């Protein structure tokens, strides 16, 4: 029996599928990665049919054993995939029928490829989300270790890429941690909405067989079966939501990458990336290129494109299932692969970052980073902030003309701008004084950074809250 003759839907057709159309419409080249989920869903479906008396026990046992043999052949690399059989579902079902005969033909009772593929994708995505969450967790752990090691390391904080105020490197790393934890929250939310089972919705209207969808949902680890059969087979908002969460996470990783690229340049020299995460030049022997962060930065655009592709894919479709939805898998698969790869490589890279503390401190000592602290000092003396702002602005202008930072000006020079300035002013003009003064919750003071790290680690050790 040829693959073309074996097509389960061929009965209504009098002509074979055009060879080019067959190749154009096939998805098995990429959707065969769903084989584990497809087989798991089929086994759960067969067992439910047997419990409901729709399949005999011997038929169910044969189906389950046959599917397990097929899974073993796929994993051993001996399974022959056929483009003529279109997709992962028909390839596996056809192989099952060849293996066990008529019992295999009964497996599709009470379901359709429409609910089958929607179930497979949700099962696959659930596992991918778990892997993404583990990747975020590993990166957060690396950042917490780095933040603790560099809790008191001073570097300039920037706005508009101009020196703004001195901060600590640990505080900067903890900003990244906050962003990643919000990313994790988005994936947790996405997982909850994705963990709903379409199986049993059949083509679009449900089935006339007395199936038990709650039973199948429990066996497959879903929270519940989908409530509406039309919605169950036709929407891919769970895939779009995952890709949107991935796009935001990659936006964050791209921003982190940009900072590492700048910081590791000779112009900044703040950090040294491990050789294991850099490459050289084929022509310039002195080069050490930050390829890993550059690639992560570049891959963010790729995932943004996938999000737009999925939104566009869905926007014009009437209910219920349409062949358009075959195009959901490649962008979804690539999004998950790219994000997991970026998280893994980033976690490894951040565990091997060396900080050039002297270079950071020297940079923070320039650019009048403690100007705001001088203004705050004047406010504490009773001068209105706007007046203090003007006083410090004039002092900065003088320092620019003289080529000296505020801390390098003499007390006599500073008192030209406000006679109320005393010799205690240098306590706030030092870098340590500036960062230590910000000792409130969320501030950059080393003590606050260490306290924030302790809170994060305690929260990571705490058991997860029970779901309501």
N, C-alpha and C positions, 0 to 999 in steps of 0.2 A: 504493500500500500504506500503510495507516494505521500509526501508531506501535504501537497495541494489537495489531494483527495481526502486527507485526514482532517481538513478544517471542519470544526464542529458546526459551523453555520452554513456549510456549502449546499445543503439540500435545496434551497430556494433558487440557486443559481444554475444557469445552463452553460455559461462560459467561464473558463478559468480566469483568475485575476491576471491582468497585464503584468508582465515581469517587472517593469519599471515601477508600476504602482505598488506592487508587492514590496519591493525594496524601499520605496519612498515612505510607505505607511508603517513599515515594521519598526518596532521599538525594542526588540529583544537585545539589541546591541548595548543598550544602556539600562533597561529595566530588569535585566536578569540579576542585577545585584539585589533585587527584592526576593530572591528565591527562598531565603530562610523564612521571611515573613509570609510569603505565599504558602509555603508548606505548613507552617504553624497554623495559619488561618484555615487551611483545608482540613487539617487533622481535627481542629476544634469543631469545625462545621460537621464533619463526618460523625464525630462522637455525639454531637447534639442530635443529628438525624437518627442515630441508632437509639438514643435514649427516648426519643419521641416515637419510636416504632416505624419511622419512615424508611430506615435502612435495617437490614438484618445484622445481627451481631457478627456473623461470619463475613459479611460484606464489609462491615466497618473495620474489622481486624485486617482484612486483606488490603483495604485502602490505606490504613495507617502504616502497615508494614511496607507496602509498595512505595509510599511517599518517603518513608525513612530510607529506603534503599536508594531512591532517586537523590535525596539530599546527600547521601554518602558518595554517590557517583559524581555529583556536582563538586563536592569539596575535594574529591580525589582528582578532579580535572578530566574525568573520562566521559562526562555527559556531552552529547552532541547537540548543540543549540542550532535551531533551524530558523532562518529568516522567513521562510515560507509560512511558518506557524505564528508569525507576527510578534508575539510577546511572551513574557515569562510564564503567564498563566496557561496559554495553549500549549506551550512546549512541555510543561510539566504534566498537564492533563493528558496529552497525547502519549507521552512516555508511560504514564500510569496505565492507560488503557492497553497499550502494547504489553505491559508487564503482567497485569492481572485480569485482563479481559473485561467482560460486561460489568463487573462490580465497579470498575473505574468509571464507566459511563454514568453511574448513578451519583457520583460525587457532586455534580453540579446542580443537583436537585435543590430547589428553594433558594438559589442565588444566581447572580449574574456577574459578568466581568466588571460591571459598573460598581457594584458594592464590594467586589473582591479587590479591585485595585485601590479603591478608597481606603479599605481596611489595611491593605499591605502598606500603603504610604504612611498611614497613621502609626502603625506598628514600627515601621522603620524610623520615622521621625521621632517617636518617643525615645528610642534608643540613642539617636543622634543628639537629642537635647540633653540626655544624661551625660553623654560624652563631652558635650560643650560645657556643661556645668562643672564637670570634673576638670576640664582645661582652665576654666576661669578660676576655680579653686586653687589649682597649682600655681597660676600666675599671681594670685593674691598672696599666697604663702611666700613666694619669692620676694614680692614687694615688701611684705611685712618684715622679712629678715633684713632686706636692704635698708628699709626705713629705720629699723632699730640700730643698725650698725652706723648709720649716718645721721642719727637724730640731732646731733649738735653741729653738723657740718653746715657752714654758712655759704650761701650763694645768692646772687642777685635775683629777686623776683622781677618779672617783666610784665608790663602792659604795653600794647602796641609794639612789642619787641624792643622797648626802651627800658632801661633800668628804672625800677619803680621803688621797691623797698627791699631790704634784706630779709630773706627767709631761710629756713633750714631745708636741706636736701630731704631729710626725713619727712618734713611736712609736705614737700612736693610729691614724694612717692605716695603719701597717704591720700592726696587728691586723686591719684590714679586708682587707688583702692576703692574710693567712694564711687567713682564712675563704673568700675567693674562690678561692684556689688549691685548697682542699679541694673546693669546688664543682666546679671544673674536673676534678678527679680523679674525682669521681662521674660526670660526663658522659662522660669517657673510658671508664670501666668500662661504662657503659650502652651506649655506641656499639659496643663489642666484642661484647656479647651481642646487640645488635639486628642486627648485620651478618651474619646467618645467613639463607639463602635458603629460603623455603617453596615456591617454584615447583616443580612436579612432584609435590607431595603430592596434587594434584587435589582431589576433594571431601573425602576423608578417608583413603583406603586406598592412594593411589598410582595408577598407571595401568598398563594392560597393554601400552602402546607401549614400544618400546625407546629411551627417551629418555636423554640424557646430562646429568644435573643438574649435574655438576661443570663441564661446558662452559658452561652457562648462568650458573652462579654466577660463573665467572671473567669472562665478558663483562659482567656487571652489577656487578662489583666487590665481590661478597660474599666473605667469608673461606671459606665452605664452604656446602654445602646442609644443610638441617635433616635430622637423622638419623631422625626418626619422623614419619610423615605425619599421624597423629592430632594430635600436639602442634603440628605446624607450622601447621595451619589453625585450631586452636581456642583457643590461649592468646594473651593480650595482655599478658603480664607485662612485655615490653619497653616497652610504652606506659605501664604503671603505674610502672615503674622510672624512666622519663624524667620523668614527672609528679612522682614523689617527689623526685627530684633537683632539679627545678624548684621544688618547694615549699620545700625547704631553702634553695635559693639566694634565693628571694623572702623567706623569713624573714630571711635576712641583710640583704637590701636594705631590708626593712622596719625593721630595727633601725638601720641607717645613716640611713634617712629620719627616724626618730624623733629621733636625735641632731641632725641638721641642722635639724629643725623647732624643737627646743629652743634650739640654739645661735644660730639666726638671730632668735630672739625678742628683744624689747627688754629682757626680764628677764635674759637671758644676754648677748646682744650679742657673742658670740664670733666669728661669721662673718657675712659679707655674701654672699648669693647674687646671681648676675647677674640683672638685670631680665629677661633673655631666658628665664629659667626660673621666673619668678614672675608673678602676676597681681594686679590691683587689685580694689577693692570698688566695686560699683555705687552705693553710698550713702556710704561713708566714704572721702574722698579721700586720707587719710593712709596707707591700708593698703597693705602689700606682702606678699601672701600666698604662702607656700612651696608652691604648688599641685603642683609636680612631685614632691617627696618625699611629700606627702600622698597623691597618686594612687598612687604606688608602694606606699606603706604599705597603701592600700586594696586594690590588686590582689593583694596577697599572700593575702588571705582568699578571693578568687575562685579562685586556684590551689589553695589547700588544699581548697576545695569540689570542684574537678575531681578531685583525688586520691581523695577519698572516693567520688565518683561512679563512678570506674573500678573501684575495689576492690569496691564494691557490685554493679556491673554483672557482674563475673566470678564472684563468690563462689558463686552457686547454679547455675552452668551445668554440665550433664553434657557429656562429650565426644560429638561433636566440635563442629562449627560450629553456632551458633544465631543467629537474626536479632537477638538482643540486641546482638550485637557491632557492628551498625550504629551503635549509640549511643556507640562509643568515639571517633569522629572529632571531633565538635564540641568536647568537653572537651580532647582532645589538641591540636587545632588552636589553640584559644584559649590554652591553656597556653603553647605555643611562641610565638605572636604576642605575648602579654603579657610573657613573660620577655625576649624579644629587644628589645621596645620599652623595657622598664625598664632593661636594660643599656645600650642606646644613649643614652637620655636621661640616665642617671646619669653615663656617661663624659663627655658634654659638659658637664654641670653641674659636675662636680668639676674640670674644667679652668678654671673661671671662679669659683672660690671665693676670696674675700679674707678673710684672718684679721685680726682686731682684736687684735694682740699685747698692747697695753696693757690692754685689758679682760680678756683671759685671765690676764695676770699679776696684775692686781688681785684677781681672783677666787681665784687660787691662794694669794695672800697672806693670805686670810681662811680661817676654818674650821679653823685649826690643822693645816694640811696636813703640816707637818714634825714632828708629834708622834712618829711612829715613828722618825724620824731621831734625835730626842733620846733615845728609849729605847735605840736601837742605840749611841749615844754612851756612855750609862751602862754598857751591857753591856761595851763595850771597856775600861771602867775596872774591870771585874771584878765588877760588880753583877749578880746573877742576873736573867734577863729578866723574870720575874714581878714581882720587886721594882722593877725599872726601870719596868715598865708602871704600877705603882701610883704611883710618884713622878711620872711624867709626867701621869697622870690627875689628880693633885692640882694640878699646875701648870696644866693646861688649865682646871680648875674655877676656879682663881684668875684666869686670864686672862679667862674668861667674865665673872666678876664685875667685873673692871676694864675690860672692853671693849677688850682689847688682845691681839694674837697673841703667840705664844711669842717670836718674834724681836724683838718690841717691849718685852719685859720686860728690866729691868736685870739685870746679873750678880748683884747683891745679892738681887734678888727671886728669881731662879732658885735661888740657893744656899740659900734657905729650905727647899727641898724635897730638896736633896742637897748637902751641903757639898763633895762631890767634884767638883762642876761647876766648870770653869775658864773663863778668858776665851776659850779656843779653841772654845767651844761654838757661837759664832755662825757658825763655818765650816760647821756642819752644819744650822744653822737657816735659812740662806739658801736660796732656791729653787734657785739654780744648784748650790750644794753638794749639795743633796738629789738632784737628777737626775744630776749627774756622778758621785755615789758609786755609782750603779747601773750600773757599767761592765762587767758580765759579759754573756755571750751571752744575748740575749733581754731585756736590761735597757733602761731608758728613756734612758740617757745619750746625748747627741747623737752621740758617736763610735760607739756601738753601733748607733744608728739608721742612720747613714751606711754602716756596715759591712754591715748587713742589706740595705740598698738595693743595695749593690754586689754582694752575693751573688745577689740576685734577678735583677738585670740580667744577670749572667754566666750564670745558669741559663737565662734567656730567649734568650740568644744561642747557647747550646750546641745542637748538632744533637740531634734526638730519639733516644732509645735504640732500638736495633733490637728489634723484637718477637720473642719467643721462641716 
